[in-house]
Amino acid sequence: MSESERADRLTRRVTVDDIRALAGPATPHFSLQIRNRIKKLIEALPAEDPARVEGERQIKRLEELAAHSGEPRGRG
């Protein structure tokens, strides 16, 4: 899975549905790559934007999911 983003998501405002579409099918193995994609999509949004709120919620969920991947990255 690539961390590059679909061109249409970069040329319009990110929506809650975009965030859910990215995060929904996440597996532990790809969760950190998806987290990074979501971070890039929401970084310019204001704190109260619904897509940013959902993005931050999904980032936490993805980080928890990554803890179950069996990969030692980020632990120490």
ChimeraX commands (.cxc) that place a marker at each C-alpha (Angstrom):
marker #1 position 0.00,0.00,0.00 radius 0.5
marker #1 position 1.32,3.38,-0.95 radius 0.5
marker #1 position 1.21,6.51,1.14 radius 0.5
marker #1 position 0.52,8.60,-1.95 radius 0.5
marker #1 position -2.97,10.02,-2.21 radius 0.5
marker #1 position -5.59,9.90,-4.91 radius 0.5
marker #1 position -5.46,13.09,-6.95 radius 0.5
marker #1 position -9.15,13.88,-6.47 radius 0.5
marker #1 position -8.75,13.96,-2.68 radius 0.5
marker #1 position -6.04,16.58,-3.04 radius 0.5
marker #1 position -8.04,18.95,-5.23 radius 0.5
marker #1 position -11.19,19.24,-3.12 radius 0.5
marker #1 position -12.12,19.57,0.51 radius 0.5
marker #1 position -11.67,16.37,2.51 radius 0.5
marker #1 position -14.88,14.93,3.94 radius 0.5
marker #1 position -15.75,12.66,6.83 radius 0.5
marker #1 position -16.64,10.01,4.24 radius 0.5
marker #1 position -13.13,10.26,2.75 radius 0.5
marker #1 position -11.61,9.61,6.15 radius 0.5
marker #1 position -13.92,6.69,6.84 radius 0.5
marker #1 position -13.26,5.21,3.40 radius 0.5
marker #1 position -9.52,5.22,4.11 radius 0.5
marker #1 position -9.65,3.99,7.69 radius 0.5
marker #1 position -12.51,1.52,7.52 radius 0.5
marker #1 position -10.80,-1.42,5.79 radius 0.5
marker #1 position -7.49,-0.99,7.65 radius 0.5
marker #1 position -5.57,-4.04,8.74 radius 0.5
marker #1 position -2.86,-4.00,11.42 radius 0.5
marker #1 position -0.15,-4.38,8.78 radius 0.5
marker #1 position -1.16,-1.22,6.83 radius 0.5
marker #1 position -2.61,0.87,9.65 radius 0.5
marker #1 position 0.41,3.18,10.06 radius 0.5
marker #1 position 0.51,3.95,6.33 radius 0.5
marker #1 position -3.19,4.80,6.39 radius 0.5
marker #1 position -2.63,6.92,9.51 radius 0.5
marker #1 position 0.02,8.90,7.64 radius 0.5
marker #1 position -2.31,9.46,4.69 radius 0.5
marker #1 position -5.04,10.75,6.99 radius 0.5
marker #1 position -2.59,13.05,8.78 radius 0.5
marker #1 position -1.64,14.63,5.45 radius 0.5
marker #1 position -5.27,15.08,4.45 radius 0.5
marker #1 position -6.35,16.80,7.67 radius 0.5
marker #1 position -3.27,18.84,8.58 radius 0.5
marker #1 position -4.58,22.07,7.03 radius 0.5
marker #1 position -8.15,21.74,8.34 radius 0.5
marker #1 position -9.30,23.82,11.32 radius 0.5
marker #1 position -9.65,21.99,14.64 radius 0.5
marker #1 position -13.46,22.11,14.55 radius 0.5
marker #1 position -13.81,20.73,11.03 radius 0.5
marker #1 position -15.81,17.46,11.15 radius 0.5
marker #1 position -13.32,15.72,8.81 radius 0.5
marker #1 position -10.44,16.68,11.09 radius 0.5
marker #1 position -12.29,15.50,14.20 radius 0.5
marker #1 position -13.03,12.16,12.51 radius 0.5
marker #1 position -9.46,11.98,11.20 radius 0.5
marker #1 position -8.00,12.43,14.67 radius 0.5
marker #1 position -10.36,9.78,16.03 radius 0.5
marker #1 position -9.36,7.36,13.30 radius 0.5
marker #1 position -5.65,8.10,13.80 radius 0.5
marker #1 position -5.95,6.97,17.42 radius 0.5
marker #1 position -7.80,3.84,16.34 radius 0.5
marker #1 position -5.19,3.05,13.68 radius 0.5
marker #1 position -2.34,3.47,16.14 radius 0.5
marker #1 position -4.06,1.03,18.48 radius 0.5
marker #1 position -4.59,-1.37,15.58 radius 0.5
marker #1 position -0.88,-1.13,14.67 radius 0.5
marker #1 position 0.01,-2.33,18.15 radius 0.5
marker #1 position -1.45,-5.69,17.13 radius 0.5
marker #1 position 0.48,-6.06,13.88 radius 0.5
marker #1 position 3.33,-8.10,15.28 radius 0.5
marker #1 position 5.83,-5.59,13.93 radius 0.5
marker #1 position 8.27,-4.05,16.41 radius 0.5
marker #1 position 8.34,-0.58,14.79 radius 0.5
marker #1 position 7.91,2.26,17.26 radius 0.5
marker #1 position 8.34,0.15,20.35 radius 0.5
marker #1 position 11.27,0.32,22.64 radius 0.5
marker link #1:1,2 radius 0.2
marker link #1:2,3 radius 0.2
marker link #1:3,4 radius 0.2
marker link #1:4,5 radius 0.2
marker link #1:5,6 radius 0.2
marker link #1:6,7 radius 0.2
marker link #1:7,8 radius 0.2
marker link #1:8,9 radius 0.2
marker link #1:9,10 radius 0.2
marker link #1:10,11 radius 0.2
marker link #1:11,12 radius 0.2
marker link #1:12,13 radius 0.2
marker link #1:13,14 radius 0.2
marker link #1:14,15 radius 0.2
marker link #1:15,16 radius 0.2
marker link #1:16,17 radius 0.2
marker link #1:17,18 radius 0.2
marker link #1:18,19 radius 0.2
marker link #1:19,20 radius 0.2
marker link #1:20,21 radius 0.2
marker link #1:21,22 radius 0.2
marker link #1:22,23 radius 0.2
marker link #1:23,24 radius 0.2
marker link #1:24,25 radius 0.2
marker link #1:25,26 radius 0.2
marker link #1:26,27 radius 0.2
marker link #1:27,28 radius 0.2
marker link #1:28,29 radius 0.2
marker link #1:29,30 radius 0.2
marker link #1:30,31 radius 0.2
marker link #1:31,32 radius 0.2
marker link #1:32,33 radius 0.2
marker link #1:33,34 radius 0.2
marker link #1:34,35 radius 0.2
marker link #1:35,36 radius 0.2
marker link #1:36,37 radius 0.2
marker link #1:37,38 radius 0.2
marker link #1:38,39 radius 0.2
marker link #1:39,40 radius 0.2
marker link #1:40,41 radius 0.2
marker link #1:41,42 radius 0.2
marker link #1:42,43 radius 0.2
marker link #1:43,44 radius 0.2
marker link #1:44,45 radius 0.2
marker link #1:45,46 radius 0.2
marker link #1:46,47 radius 0.2
marker link #1:47,48 radius 0.2
marker link #1:48,49 radius 0.2
marker link #1:49,50 radius 0.2
marker link #1:50,51 radius 0.2
marker link #1:51,52 radius 0.2
marker link #1:52,53 radius 0.2
marker link #1:53,54 radius 0.2
marker link #1:54,55 radius 0.2
marker link #1:55,56 radius 0.2
marker link #1:56,57 radius 0.2
marker link #1:57,58 radius 0.2
marker link #1:58,59 radius 0.2
marker link #1:59,60 radius 0.2
marker link #1:60,61 radius 0.2
marker link #1:61,62 radius 0.2
marker link #1:62,63 radius 0.2
marker link #1:63,64 radius 0.2
marker link #1:64,65 radius 0.2
marker link #1:65,66 radius 0.2
marker link #1:66,67 radius 0.2
marker link #1:67,68 radius 0.2
marker link #1:68,69 radius 0.2
marker link #1:69,70 radius 0.2
marker link #1:70,71 radius 0.2
marker link #1:71,72 radius 0.2
marker link #1:72,73 radius 0.2
marker link #1:73,74 radius 0.2
marker link #1:74,75 radius 0.2
marker link #1:75,76 radius 0.2
view
